Amino acid sequence: PYSNMRYCAALPGENAECVCAGLRTVFEHIGAVPLTLVLDNATGAGHRVAWDRVSIVKVFELFVEHYRLETRFCNPN
């Protein structure tokens, strides 16, 4: 229902810690956690290891496990 909703959080980088902090800020702002998180690239969350595979960094992996998220990467390069 809120597909056009926008929210912005300025962070100092694109590393896993900043990605997780930004997502947590969004979750707190909307008061919910999505079932599936779709990322348009792997910057900060992981690294592309094959055309269709992403190796997720440990910090982001722990974040995903904590919030019980399913993740998908649309453009992992």
PDB file with one MODEL, atoms N, CA, C and O in Angstrom:
MODEL        1
ATOM      1  N   PRO A   1       0.807  -1.221   0.000  1.00  0.00           N
ATOM      2  CA  PRO A   1       0.000   0.000   0.000  1.00  0.00           C
ATOM      3  C   PRO A   1       0.839   1.270   0.000  1.00  0.00           C
ATOM      4  O   PRO A   1       0.337   2.330  -0.374  1.00  0.00           O
ATOM      5  N   TYR A   2       2.093   1.195   0.406  1.00  0.00           N
ATOM      6  CA  TYR A   2       2.942   2.382   0.488  1.00  0.00           C
ATOM      7  C   TYR A   2       4.119   2.277  -0.468  1.00  0.00           C
ATOM      8  O   TYR A   2       5.238   2.642  -0.107  1.00  0.00           O
ATOM      9  N   SER A   3       3.895   1.796  -1.655  1.00  0.00           N
ATOM     10  CA  SER A   3       5.002   1.569  -2.582  1.00  0.00           C
ATOM     11  C   SER A   3       5.701   2.851  -3.002  1.00  0.00           C
ATOM     12  O   SER A   3       6.857   2.806  -3.424  1.00  0.00           O
ATOM     13  N   ASN A   4       5.040   3.980  -2.899  1.00  0.00           N
ATOM     14  CA  ASN A   4       5.666   5.250  -3.265  1.00  0.00           C
ATOM     15  C   ASN A   4       6.154   6.034  -2.050  1.00  0.00           C
ATOM     16  O   ASN A   4       6.562   7.188  -2.185  1.00  0.00           O
ATOM     17  N   MET A   5       6.118   5.429  -0.881  1.00  0.00           N
ATOM     18  CA  MET A   5       6.571   6.092   0.339  1.00  0.00           C
ATOM     19  C   MET A   5       8.085   6.248   0.297  1.00  0.00           C
ATOM     20  O   MET A   5       8.799   5.361  -0.171  1.00  0.00           O
ATOM     21  N   ARG A   6       8.565   7.386   0.794  1.00  0.00           N
ATOM     22  CA  ARG A   6      10.006   7.637   0.813  1.00  0.00           C
ATOM     23  C   ARG A   6      10.457   8.000   2.223  1.00  0.00           C
ATOM     24  O   ARG A   6       9.732   8.634   2.989  1.00  0.00           O
ATOM     25  N   TYR A   7      11.669   7.581   2.536  1.00  0.00           N
ATOM     26  CA  TYR A   7      12.279   7.908   3.819  1.00  0.00           C
ATOM     27  C   TYR A   7      13.781   7.936   3.585  1.00  0.00           C
ATOM     28  O   TYR A   7      14.312   7.081   2.877  1.00  0.00           O
ATOM     29  N   CYS A   8      14.461   8.894   4.163  1.00  0.00           N
ATOM     30  CA  CYS A   8      15.887   9.064   3.918  1.00  0.00           C
ATOM     31  C   CYS A   8      16.652   9.069   5.235  1.00  0.00           C
ATOM     32  O   CYS A   8      16.218   9.680   6.211  1.00  0.00           O
ATOM     33  N   ALA A   9      17.783   8.391   5.258  1.00  0.00           N
ATOM     34  CA  ALA A   9      18.675   8.406   6.413  1.00  0.00           C
ATOM     35  C   ALA A   9      20.097   8.585   5.892  1.00  0.00           C
ATOM     36  O   ALA A   9      20.590   7.753   5.131  1.00  0.00           O
ATOM     37  N   ALA A  10      20.755   9.665   6.296  1.00  0.00           N
ATOM     38  CA  ALA A  10      22.137   9.922   5.869  1.00  0.00           C
ATOM     39  C   ALA A  10      23.100   9.117   6.734  1.00  0.00           C
ATOM     40  O   ALA A  10      23.029   9.160   7.962  1.00  0.00           O
ATOM     41  N   LEU A  11      23.996   8.387   6.085  1.00  0.00           N
ATOM     42  CA  LEU A  11      24.975   7.562   6.785  1.00  0.00           C
ATOM     43  C   LEU A  11      26.357   7.831   6.203  1.00  0.00           C
ATOM     44  O   LEU A  11      26.463   8.276   5.060  1.00  0.00           O
ATOM     45  N   PRO A  12      27.423   7.568   6.968  1.00  0.00           N
ATOM     46  CA  PRO A  12      28.766   7.939   6.525  1.00  0.00           C
ATOM     47  C   PRO A  12      29.398   7.036   5.465  1.00  0.00           C
ATOM     48  O   PRO A  12      30.472   7.362   4.959  1.00  0.00           O
ATOM     49  N   GLY A  13      28.771   5.919   5.116  1.00  0.00           N
ATOM     50  CA  GLY A  13      29.402   5.035   4.141  1.00  0.00           C
ATOM     51  C   GLY A  13      28.433   4.035   3.555  1.00  0.00           C
ATOM     52  O   GLY A  13      27.231   4.081   3.816  1.00  0.00           O
ATOM     53  N   GLU A  14      28.977   3.125   2.751  1.00  0.00           N
ATOM     54  CA  GLU A  14      28.176   2.068   2.130  1.00  0.00           C
ATOM     55  C   GLU A  14      28.643   0.690   2.590  1.00  0.00           C
ATOM     56  O   GLU A  14      28.456  -0.300   1.882  1.00  0.00           O
ATOM     57  N   ASN A  15      29.245   0.628   3.769  1.00  0.00           N
ATOM     58  CA  ASN A  15      29.691  -0.664   4.286  1.00  0.00           C
ATOM     59  C   ASN A  15      28.526  -1.387   4.969  1.00  0.00           C
ATOM     60  O   ASN A  15      27.437  -0.828   5.106  1.00  0.00           O
ATOM     61  N   ALA A  16      28.756  -2.609   5.388  1.00  0.00           N
ATOM     62  CA  ALA A  16      27.695  -3.423   5.980  1.00  0.00           C
ATOM     63  C   ALA A  16      27.113  -2.785   7.235  1.00  0.00           C
ATOM     64  O   ALA A  16      25.905  -2.849   7.460  1.00  0.00           O
ATOM     65  N   GLU A  17      27.958  -2.176   8.047  1.00  0.00           N
ATOM     66  CA  GLU A  17      27.477  -1.544   9.271  1.00  0.00           C
ATOM     67  C   GLU A  17      26.500  -0.415   8.957  1.00  0.00           C
ATOM     68  O   GLU A  17      25.473  -0.278   9.623  1.00  0.00           O
ATOM     69  N   CYS A  18      26.812   0.390   7.951  1.00  0.00           N
ATOM     70  CA  CYS A  18      25.932   1.504   7.568  1.00  0.00           C
ATOM     71  C   CYS A  18      24.644   0.996   6.929  1.00  0.00           C
ATOM     72  O   CYS A  18      23.568   1.538   7.184  1.00  0.00           O
ATOM     73  N   VAL A  19      24.745  -0.037   6.105  1.00  0.00           N
ATOM     74  CA  VAL A  19      23.545  -0.618   5.492  1.00  0.00           C
ATOM     75  C   VAL A  19      22.613  -1.133   6.585  1.00  0.00           C
ATOM     76  O   VAL A  19      21.408  -0.882   6.545  1.00  0.00           O
ATOM     77  N   CYS A  20      23.162  -1.848   7.553  1.00  0.00           N
ATOM     78  CA  CYS A  20      22.348  -2.388   8.644  1.00  0.00           C
ATOM     79  C   CYS A  20      21.750  -1.273   9.499  1.00  0.00           C
ATOM     80  O   CYS A  20      20.578  -1.338   9.869  1.00  0.00           O
ATOM     81  N   ALA A  21      22.542  -0.259   9.812  1.00  0.00           N
ATOM     82  CA  ALA A  21      22.038   0.864  10.615  1.00  0.00           C
ATOM     83  C   ALA A  21      20.922   1.597   9.881  1.00  0.00           C
ATOM     84  O   ALA A  21      19.919   1.971  10.489  1.00  0.00           O
ATOM     85  N   GLY A  22      21.090   1.803   8.591  1.00  0.00           N
ATOM     86  CA  GLY A  22      20.063   2.477   7.801  1.00  0.00           C
ATOM     87  C   GLY A  22      18.777   1.675   7.732  1.00  0.00           C
ATOM     88  O   GLY A  22      17.688   2.229   7.883  1.00  0.00           O
ATOM     89  N   LEU A  23      18.894   0.382   7.507  1.00  0.00           N
ATOM     90  CA  LEU A  23      17.705  -0.465   7.452  1.00  0.00           C
ATOM     91  C   LEU A  23      16.998  -0.509   8.801  1.00  0.00           C
ATOM     92  O   LEU A  23      15.769  -0.468   8.865  1.00  0.00           O
ATOM     93  N   ARG A  24      17.770  -0.591   9.870  1.00  0.00           N
ATOM     94  CA  ARG A  24      17.168  -0.586  11.211  1.00  0.00           C
ATOM     95  C   ARG A  24      16.404   0.710  11.455  1.00  0.00           C
ATOM     96  O   ARG A  24      15.314   0.691  12.028  1.00  0.00           O
ATOM     97  N   THR A  25      16.970   1.837  11.024  1.00  0.00           N
ATOM     98  CA  THR A  25      16.302   3.129  11.156  1.00  0.00           C
ATOM     99  C   THR A  25      14.975   3.126  10.400  1.00  0.00           C
ATOM    100  O   THR A  25      13.966   3.617  10.906  1.00  0.00           O
ATOM    101  N   VAL A  26      14.980   2.580   9.204  1.00  0.00           N
ATOM    102  CA  VAL A  26      13.745   2.497   8.408  1.00  0.00           C
ATOM    103  C   VAL A  26      12.723   1.598   9.102  1.00  0.00           C
ATOM    104  O   VAL A  26      11.551   1.959   9.200  1.00  0.00           O
ATOM    105  N   PHE A  27      13.153   0.440   9.580  1.00  0.00           N
ATOM    106  CA  PHE A  27      12.235  -0.478  10.263  1.00  0.00           C
ATOM    107  C   PHE A  27      11.596   0.205  11.472  1.00  0.00           C
ATOM    108  O   PHE A  27      10.393   0.075  11.702  1.00  0.00           O
ATOM    109  N   GLU A  28      12.402   0.927  12.236  1.00  0.00           N
ATOM    110  CA  GLU A  28      11.867   1.634  13.404  1.00  0.00           C
ATOM    111  C   GLU A  28      10.899   2.733  12.979  1.00  0.00           C
ATOM    112  O   GLU A  28       9.877   2.947  13.631  1.00  0.00           O
ATOM    113  N   HIS A  29      11.212   3.423  11.898  1.00  0.00           N
ATOM    114  CA  HIS A  29      10.356   4.511  11.415  1.00  0.00           C
ATOM    115  C   HIS A  29       8.988   3.993  10.969  1.00  0.00           C
ATOM    116  O   HIS A  29       7.962   4.598  11.278  1.00  0.00           O
ATOM    117  N   ILE A  30       8.977   2.879  10.246  1.00  0.00           N
ATOM    118  CA  ILE A  30       7.703   2.358   9.751  1.00  0.00           C
ATOM    119  C   ILE A  30       7.011   1.452  10.767  1.00  0.00           C
ATOM    120  O   ILE A  30       5.840   1.109  10.603  1.00  0.00           O
ATOM    121  N   GLY A  31       7.733   1.068  11.811  1.00  0.00           N
ATOM    122  CA  GLY A  31       7.141   0.240  12.856  1.00  0.00           C
ATOM    123  C   GLY A  31       6.902  -1.204  12.445  1.00  0.00           C
ATOM    124  O   GLY A  31       6.032  -1.879  12.996  1.00  0.00           O
ATOM    125  N   ALA A  32       7.672  -1.672  11.480  1.00  0.00           N
ATOM    126  CA  ALA A  32       7.511  -3.043  10.999  1.00  0.00           C
ATOM    127  C   ALA A  32       8.789  -3.492  10.296  1.00  0.00           C
ATOM    128  O   ALA A  32       9.646  -2.683   9.940  1.00  0.00           O
ATOM    129  N   VAL A  33       8.888  -4.794  10.110  1.00  0.00           N
ATOM    130  CA  VAL A  33      10.008  -5.382   9.375  1.00  0.00           C
ATOM    131  C   VAL A  33       9.420  -6.171   8.208  1.00  0.00           C
ATOM    132  O   VAL A  33       8.524  -6.989   8.415  1.00  0.00           O
ATOM    133  N   PRO A  34       9.901  -5.945   6.993  1.00  0.00           N
ATOM    134  CA  PRO A  34       9.349  -6.686   5.851  1.00  0.00           C
ATOM    135  C   PRO A  34       9.749  -8.160   5.902  1.00  0.00           C
ATOM    136  O   PRO A  34      10.740  -8.526   6.535  1.00  0.00           O
ATOM    137  N   LEU A  35       8.981  -8.978   5.241  1.00  0.00           N
ATOM    138  CA  LEU A  35       9.325 -10.398   5.160  1.00  0.00           C
ATOM    139  C   LEU A  35      10.481 -10.627   4.200  1.00  0.00           C
ATOM    140  O   LEU A  35      11.335 -11.483   4.433  1.00  0.00           O
ATOM    141  N   THR A  36      10.503  -9.855   3.119  1.00  0.00           N
ATOM    142  CA  THR A  36      11.541  -9.983   2.099  1.00  0.00           C
ATOM    143  C   THR A  36      12.187  -8.633   1.853  1.00  0.00           C
ATOM    144  O   THR A  36      11.503  -7.619   1.719  1.00  0.00           O
ATOM    145  N   LEU A  37      13.495  -8.632   1.796  1.00  0.00           N
ATOM    146  CA  LEU A  37      14.262  -7.424   1.522  1.00  0.00           C
ATOM    147  C   LEU A  37      14.897  -7.584   0.143  1.00  0.00           C
ATOM    148  O   LEU A  37      15.706  -8.487  -0.069  1.00  0.00           O
ATOM    149  N   VAL A  38      14.533  -6.713  -0.790  1.00  0.00           N
ATOM    150  CA  VAL A  38      15.070  -6.768  -2.147  1.00  0.00           C
ATOM    151  C   VAL A  38      16.077  -5.639  -2.302  1.00  0.00           C
ATOM    152  O   VAL A  38      15.726  -4.465  -2.188  1.00  0.00           O
ATOM    153  N   LEU A  39      17.325  -5.996  -2.561  1.00  0.00           N
ATOM    154  CA  LEU A  39      18.399  -5.020  -2.712  1.00  0.00           C
ATOM    155  C   LEU A  39      18.771  -4.917  -4.182  1.00  0.00           C
ATOM    156  O   LEU A  39      18.838  -5.927  -4.883  1.00  0.00           O
ATOM    157  N   ASP A  40      19.013  -3.699  -4.648  1.00  0.00           N
ATOM    158  CA  ASP A  40      19.312  -3.535  -6.069  1.00  0.00           C
ATOM    159  C   ASP A  40      20.769  -3.793  -6.409  1.00  0.00           C
ATOM    160  O   ASP A  40      21.102  -3.965  -7.581  1.00  0.00           O
ATOM    161  N   ASN A  41      21.641  -3.822  -5.420  1.00  0.00           N
ATOM    162  CA  ASN A  41      23.021  -4.248  -5.648  1.00  0.00           C
ATOM    163  C   ASN A  41      23.589  -4.755  -4.336  1.00  0.00           C
ATOM    164  O   ASN A  41      22.940  -4.645  -3.295  1.00  0.00           O
ATOM    165  N   ALA A  42      24.776  -5.301  -4.371  1.00  0.00           N
ATOM    166  CA  ALA A  42      25.336  -5.946  -3.189  1.00  0.00           C
ATOM    167  C   ALA A  42      26.276  -5.048  -2.392  1.00  0.00           C
ATOM    168  O   ALA A  42      26.881  -5.506  -1.423  1.00  0.00           O
ATOM    169  N   THR A  43      26.411  -3.791  -2.774  1.00  0.00           N
ATOM    170  CA  THR A  43      27.341  -2.901  -2.085  1.00  0.00           C
ATOM    171  C   THR A  43      27.035  -2.863  -0.594  1.00  0.00           C
ATOM    172  O   THR A  43      25.913  -2.557  -0.194  1.00  0.00           O
ATOM    173  N   GLY A  44      28.017  -3.170   0.211  1.00  0.00           N
ATOM    174  CA  GLY A  44      27.849  -3.146   1.654  1.00  0.00           C
ATOM    175  C   GLY A  44      27.303  -4.432   2.225  1.00  0.00           C
ATOM    176  O   GLY A  44      27.690  -4.826   3.326  1.00  0.00           O
ATOM    177  N   ALA A  45      26.425  -5.090   1.518  1.00  0.00           N
ATOM    178  CA  ALA A  45      25.809  -6.313   2.019  1.00  0.00           C
ATOM    179  C   ALA A  45      26.614  -7.554   1.652  1.00  0.00           C
ATOM    180  O   ALA A  45      26.564  -8.561   2.358  1.00  0.00           O
ATOM    181  N   GLY A  46      27.346  -7.485   0.564  1.00  0.00           N
ATOM    182  CA  GLY A  46      28.103  -8.644   0.119  1.00  0.00           C
ATOM    183  C   GLY A  46      28.837  -8.363  -1.169  1.00  0.00           C
ATOM    184  O   GLY A  46      28.977  -7.215  -1.593  1.00  0.00           O
ATOM    185  N   HIS A  47      29.303  -9.429  -1.780  1.00  0.00           N
ATOM    186  CA  HIS A  47      30.076  -9.311  -3.011  1.00  0.00           C
ATOM    187  C   HIS A  47      29.599 -10.358  -4.006  1.00  0.00           C
ATOM    188  O   HIS A  47      29.293 -11.491  -3.634  1.00  0.00           O
ATOM    189  N   ARG A  48      29.542  -9.975  -5.250  1.00  0.00           N
ATOM    190  CA  ARG A  48      29.141 -10.922  -6.290  1.00  0.00           C
ATOM    191  C   ARG A  48      30.257 -11.946  -6.475  1.00  0.00           C
ATOM    192  O   ARG A  48      31.422 -11.584  -6.643  1.00  0.00           O
ATOM    193  N   VAL A  49      29.893 -13.218  -6.442  1.00  0.00           N
ATOM    194  CA  VAL A  49      30.869 -14.291  -6.647  1.00  0.00           C
ATOM    195  C   VAL A  49      30.595 -15.051  -7.937  1.00  0.00           C
ATOM    196  O   VAL A  49      31.448 -15.806  -8.404  1.00  0.00           O
ATOM    197  N   ALA A  50      29.437 -14.864  -8.504  1.00  0.00           N
ATOM    198  CA  ALA A  50      29.064 -15.452  -9.792  1.00  0.00           C
ATOM    199  C   ALA A  50      27.952 -14.587 -10.360  1.00  0.00           C
ATOM    200  O   ALA A  50      27.420 -13.713  -9.674  1.00  0.00           O
ATOM    201  N   TRP A  51      27.606 -14.833 -11.606  1.00  0.00           N
ATOM    202  CA  TRP A  51      26.580 -14.016 -12.266  1.00  0.00           C
ATOM    203  C   TRP A  51      25.300 -13.936 -11.436  1.00  0.00           C
ATOM    204  O   TRP A  51      24.665 -12.884 -11.376  1.00  0.00           O
ATOM    205  N   ASP A  52      24.922 -15.037 -10.798  1.00  0.00           N
ATOM    206  CA  ASP A  52      23.654 -15.087 -10.081  1.00  0.00           C
ATOM    207  C   ASP A  52      23.802 -15.349  -8.582  1.00  0.00           C
ATOM    208  O   ASP A  52      22.831 -15.715  -7.920  1.00  0.00           O
ATOM    209  N   ARG A  53      25.010 -15.166  -8.044  1.00  0.00           N
ATOM    210  CA  ARG A  53      25.225 -15.436  -6.616  1.00  0.00           C
ATOM    211  C   ARG A  53      25.938 -14.283  -5.942  1.00  0.00           C
ATOM    212  O   ARG A  53      26.801 -13.628  -6.527  1.00  0.00           O
ATOM    213  N   VAL A  54      25.552 -14.049  -4.685  1.00  0.00           N
ATOM    214  CA  VAL A  54      26.180 -13.017  -3.869  1.00  0.00           C
ATOM    215  C   VAL A  54      26.679 -13.664  -2.589  1.00  0.00           C
ATOM    216  O   VAL A  54      25.957 -14.432  -1.953  1.00  0.00           O
ATOM    217  N   SER A  55      27.905 -13.357  -2.213  1.00  0.00           N
ATOM    218  CA  SER A  55      28.450 -13.789  -0.935  1.00  0.00           C
ATOM    219  C   SER A  55      28.166 -12.672   0.066  1.00  0.00           C
ATOM    220  O   SER A  55      28.712 -11.575  -0.047  1.00  0.00           O
ATOM    221  N   ILE A  56      27.312 -12.958   1.040  1.00  0.00           N
ATOM    222  CA  ILE A  56      26.897 -11.946   2.013  1.00  0.00           C
ATOM    223  C   ILE A  56      27.952 -11.833   3.109  1.00  0.00           C
ATOM    224  O   ILE A  56      28.444 -12.846   3.607  1.00  0.00           O
ATOM    225  N   VAL A  57      28.301 -10.597   3.486  1.00  0.00           N
ATOM    226  CA  VAL A  57      29.281 -10.384   4.553  1.00  0.00           C
ATOM    227  C   VAL A  57      28.656 -10.752   5.899  1.00  0.00           C
ATOM    228  O   VAL A  57      27.437 -10.688   6.059  1.00  0.00           O
ATOM    229  N   LYS A  58      29.484 -11.132   6.856  1.00  0.00           N
ATOM    230  CA  LYS A  58      29.023 -11.669   8.140  1.00  0.00           C
ATOM    231  C   LYS A  58      28.106 -10.704   8.892  1.00  0.00           C
ATOM    232  O   LYS A  58      27.082 -11.123   9.430  1.00  0.00           O
ATOM    233  N   VAL A  59      28.455  -9.431   8.935  1.00  0.00           N
ATOM    234  CA  VAL A  59      27.637  -8.451   9.668  1.00  0.00           C
ATOM    235  C   VAL A  59      26.221  -8.413   9.097  1.00  0.00           C
ATOM    236  O   VAL A  59      25.246  -8.410   9.848  1.00  0.00           O
ATOM    237  N   PHE A  60      26.112  -8.383   7.773  1.00  0.00           N
ATOM    238  CA  PHE A  60      24.793  -8.342   7.143  1.00  0.00           C
ATOM    239  C   PHE A  60      24.064  -9.670   7.332  1.00  0.00           C
ATOM    240  O   PHE A  60      22.847  -9.692   7.516  1.00  0.00           O
ATOM    241  N   GLU A  61      24.799 -10.764   7.288  1.00  0.00           N
ATOM    242  CA  GLU A  61      24.201 -12.084   7.520  1.00  0.00           C
ATOM    243  C   GLU A  61      23.570 -12.155   8.911  1.00  0.00           C
ATOM    244  O   GLU A  61      22.459 -12.661   9.065  1.00  0.00           O
ATOM    245  N   LEU A  62      24.273 -11.652   9.917  1.00  0.00           N
ATOM    246  CA  LEU A  62      23.737 -11.641  11.281  1.00  0.00           C
ATOM    247  C   LEU A  62      22.513 -10.738  11.392  1.00  0.00           C
ATOM    248  O   LEU A  62      21.558 -11.068  12.094  1.00  0.00           O
ATOM    249  N   PHE A  63      22.539  -9.605  10.705  1.00  0.00           N
ATOM    250  CA  PHE A  63      21.405  -8.684  10.681  1.00  0.00           C
ATOM    251  C   PHE A  63      20.178  -9.381  10.090  1.00  0.00           C
ATOM    252  O   PHE A  63      19.084  -9.309  10.650  1.00  0.00           O
ATOM    253  N   VAL A  64      20.368 -10.051   8.960  1.00  0.00           N
ATOM    254  CA  VAL A  64      19.282 -10.764   8.280  1.00  0.00           C
ATOM    255  C   VAL A  64      18.721 -11.867   9.179  1.00  0.00           C
ATOM    256  O   VAL A  64      17.505 -12.045   9.255  1.00  0.00           O
ATOM    257  N   GLU A  65      19.592 -12.599   9.851  1.00  0.00           N
ATOM    258  CA  GLU A  65      19.146 -13.653  10.765  1.00  0.00           C
ATOM    259  C   GLU A  65      18.372 -13.064  11.939  1.00  0.00           C
ATOM    260  O   GLU A  65      17.348 -13.613  12.346  1.00  0.00           O
ATOM    261  N   HIS A  66      18.854 -11.953  12.483  1.00  0.00           N
ATOM    262  CA  HIS A  66      18.190 -11.319  13.626  1.00  0.00           C
ATOM    263  C   HIS A  66      16.757 -10.914  13.287  1.00  0.00           C
ATOM    264  O   HIS A  66      15.836 -11.154  14.068  1.00  0.00           O
ATOM    265  N   TYR A  67      16.578 -10.300  12.123  1.00  0.00           N
ATOM    266  CA  TYR A  67      15.249  -9.833  11.718  1.00  0.00           C
ATOM    267  C   TYR A  67      14.461 -10.881  10.929  1.00  0.00           C
ATOM    268  O   TYR A  67      13.331 -10.623  10.514  1.00  0.00           O
ATOM    269  N   ARG A  68      15.051 -12.057  10.722  1.00  0.00           N
ATOM    270  CA  ARG A  68      14.405 -13.160  10.002  1.00  0.00           C
ATOM    271  C   ARG A  68      13.926 -12.730   8.615  1.00  0.00           C
ATOM    272  O   ARG A  68      12.785 -12.969   8.222  1.00  0.00           O
ATOM    273  N   LEU A  69      14.830 -12.096   7.902  1.00  0.00           N
ATOM    274  CA  LEU A  69      14.526 -11.589   6.567  1.00  0.00           C
ATOM    275  C   LEU A  69      14.886 -12.599   5.489  1.00  0.00           C
ATOM    276  O   LEU A  69      15.831 -13.373   5.636  1.00  0.00           O
ATOM    277  N   GLU A  70      14.133 -12.580   4.425  1.00  0.00           N
ATOM    278  CA  GLU A  70      14.535 -13.259   3.197  1.00  0.00           C
ATOM    279  C   GLU A  70      15.137 -12.161   2.329  1.00  0.00           C
ATOM    280  O   GLU A  70      14.572 -11.071   2.242  1.00  0.00           O
ATOM    281  N   THR A  71      16.266 -12.426   1.689  1.00  0.00           N
ATOM    282  CA  THR A  71      16.898 -11.400   0.859  1.00  0.00           C
ATOM    283  C   THR A  71      16.981 -11.848  -0.593  1.00  0.00           C
ATOM    284  O   THR A  71      17.118 -13.032  -0.900  1.00  0.00           O
ATOM    285  N   ARG A  72      16.893 -10.858  -1.474  1.00  0.00           N
ATOM    286  CA  ARG A  72      17.089 -11.080  -2.908  1.00  0.00           C
ATOM    287  C   ARG A  72      17.904  -9.920  -3.442  1.00  0.00           C
ATOM    288  O   ARG A  72      17.729  -8.779  -3.016  1.00  0.00           O
ATOM    289  N   PHE A  73      18.790 -10.213  -4.369  1.00  0.00           N
ATOM    290  CA  PHE A  73      19.610  -9.188  -5.005  1.00  0.00           C
ATOM    291  C   PHE A  73      19.230  -9.110  -6.478  1.00  0.00           C
ATOM    292  O   PHE A  73      19.356 -10.091  -7.212  1.00  0.00           O
ATOM    293  N   CYS A  74      18.765  -7.938  -6.908  1.00  0.00           N
ATOM    294  CA  CYS A  74      18.335  -7.751  -8.304  1.00  0.00           C
ATOM    295  C   CYS A  74      19.510  -7.580  -9.247  1.00  0.00           C
ATOM    296  O   CYS A  74      19.526  -8.143 -10.342  1.00  0.00           O
ATOM    297  N   ASN A  75      20.499  -6.798  -8.818  1.00  0.00           N
ATOM    298  CA  ASN A  75      21.631  -6.441  -9.672  1.00  0.00           C
ATOM    299  C   ASN A  75      22.894  -6.522  -8.824  1.00  0.00           C
ATOM    300  O   ASN A  75      23.385  -5.493  -8.363  1.00  0.00           O
ATOM    301  N   PRO A  76      23.428  -7.715  -8.608  1.00  0.00           N
ATOM    302  CA  PRO A  76      24.505  -7.894  -7.642  1.00  0.00           C
ATOM    303  C   PRO A  76      25.896  -7.451  -8.078  1.00  0.00           C
ATOM    304  O   PRO A  76      26.876  -8.030  -7.610  1.00  0.00           O
ATOM    305  N   ASN A  77      26.031  -6.454  -8.950  1.00  0.00           N
ATOM    306  CA  ASN A  77      27.381  -6.014  -9.312  1.00  0.00           C
ATOM    307  C   ASN A  77      27.654  -4.625  -8.843  1.00  0.00           C
ATOM    308  O   ASN A  77      28.745  -4.101  -9.066  1.00  0.00           O
TER     309      ASN A  77
ENDMDL
END
